[in-house]
Amino acid sequence: MICLLEAKNTDQLTLAGDNIYKPTIDYSNIYKTAKTQSCIHLLSEAHLLVRAALMDTSQLEPGEKAELLEAFRESCGHLGDCYSRLDTQHSHLALPYYKMSGLSMAEVLARVDWTVENGSQKYERGLIFYINHSLYENLDEELSEELAAKVVQMFHVAEPKQLPHILCSPSMKNIDPLTAISYLRKLDTSGFSLILVTLTKAAMALKMGDLDMYRNEMKSHPEMKLVCGFILEPRLLIQQRKGQIVPTEFAVHLKETQPGLLVASVLGLQKNNKIGIEEADSFFKVLCGKDGDTIPQLLVDLWEAQLVACLPDVVLQELFFKLTSQYIWRLSKRQPPDTVPLRTSEDLSLICGPSFDIASIVPFLEPLSEDTVAGLSVHVLCRTRLKEYEQCIDRLLERCPEAVIPYANHELKEENRTLWWKKLLPELCQRIKCGGEKYQLYLSSLKETLSIVAVELELRDFLNVLPEDGTAAFFLPYLLYCSRKKSLT
């Protein structure tokens, strides 16, 4: 047989693959039940014959090539069977051979001998290795309820620690939740995560509509423990089917009942490199049923949480830009969030943050009207960050004069203190002369401004900044205070 592998003529090699492969398979089956290495050796020889014949198919007819490919897949399936059933140090090879065979997971499971001997069932490492990895690969294959139950029973016997994980696989969608819960309750949780078992039971309770059981499971651990559980098994919240992110029923329920826990859990997944930034964004958009550029509030909540947590992989400027753009869009469109925000303005003040490049968003402020308190506040805050204090004073005097003194008290300090008498004082005097409906507001602001200026300036300087056509009686109390302040100190 070895000499056939060394044949130099393609026709000889093809002939060998055609004439010897099937007899070799039949012969190797004699050894299969004995669980010896002989079966693997013979099948490997046959597999090499077919693979060698496939190395050069240029001389083959289409029918011959198809026959060889079928023989190749068949040999891979037989080798997968051997490595999955025999206790060898190379049992992990069951996985690649089954993959090359083109067999589905259901077809592989159909080849398993489920016969129970002496009241117990033994599953070899190769089969467990193949099933475990296949269930982690997000295959677009859903096992039947019967096969899913057999898989659960298999892992309960052979790898009980993996049971919560395999139940979260999309391929196990059809498992009877009562069956799953019964096996989960049998687990000896010593040595592995109790919280993961709890969350898996909660997921199964949701699946069968038992909200009382769900709530009892969720109440058995504090929220941070629950977050840790989701980090251990992200598929409790997020799955992939046909290359698309699909939120689980668990995630949908948390969105309605515990959005804070959901956001904290996704943030935890990001911190632990279990989900990427774009994946997280897509997850919340799909979860909230938003398409295109529409941003759900839960995604904004996640961005704010990322900002507070200072995730290393998140570029702060990009995050600032996304958040600020969203805030400006809402203000300009007067569009309220679709859900109640998890944070309030007291928790988070982004535009005032010192690390934000304010100049980058100024162009986006144009559609934001100053007719609303929120819009005016954003414009003033941004212009203040750009040190355009005089423009801010003008805007406040025009649109919200009652805010000008609080603004000046907060911003006109140190090197900007001269603006009290160089900008604010003359502006107020000029507007008072013009009268109008805001006269009393301007007058009140002028009195407070004079009180500040009288403290800051010497008498001669104070006299120089007062208007020449002002009423002496009005300014006299401030002049007297300014002249006496040295003796008072």
Secondary structure, 3 states (H helix, E strand, C coil): CHHHHCCCCHHHHHHHHHHHHHHHHHHHHHHHCCCCHHHHHHHHHHHHHHHHHHCCCCCCCHHHHHHHHHHHHHHHHHHHHHHHHCCCCCHHHHHHHHHHHCCCHHHHHHCCCCCCECCECCCCHHHHHHHHHHHHCCCCCCCCHHHHHHHHHHHHHHCHHHHHHHHCCHHHCCCCHHHHHHHHHHCCCCCCCHHHHHHHHHHHHHHCCCHHHHHHHHHCCCHHHHHHHHHHCHHHCEEEECCEEEECHHHHHHHHHCHHHHHHHHHHHHHCCCCCHHHHHHHHHHHCCCCCCCCCHHHHHHHHHHHHHCCCCCCHHHHHHHHHHHHHHHHHHCCCCCCCCCCCCCCCCCCCCCCCCHHHCHHHHCCCCCCCHHHHHHHHHHHHHCCCHHHHHHHHHHHCHHHHHHHHHHHCCHHHCCHHHHHHHHHHHHHHHHCCCCHHHHHHHHHHHHHHHHHHCCHHHHHHHCCCCCCHHHHHHHHHHHHHHHHHC
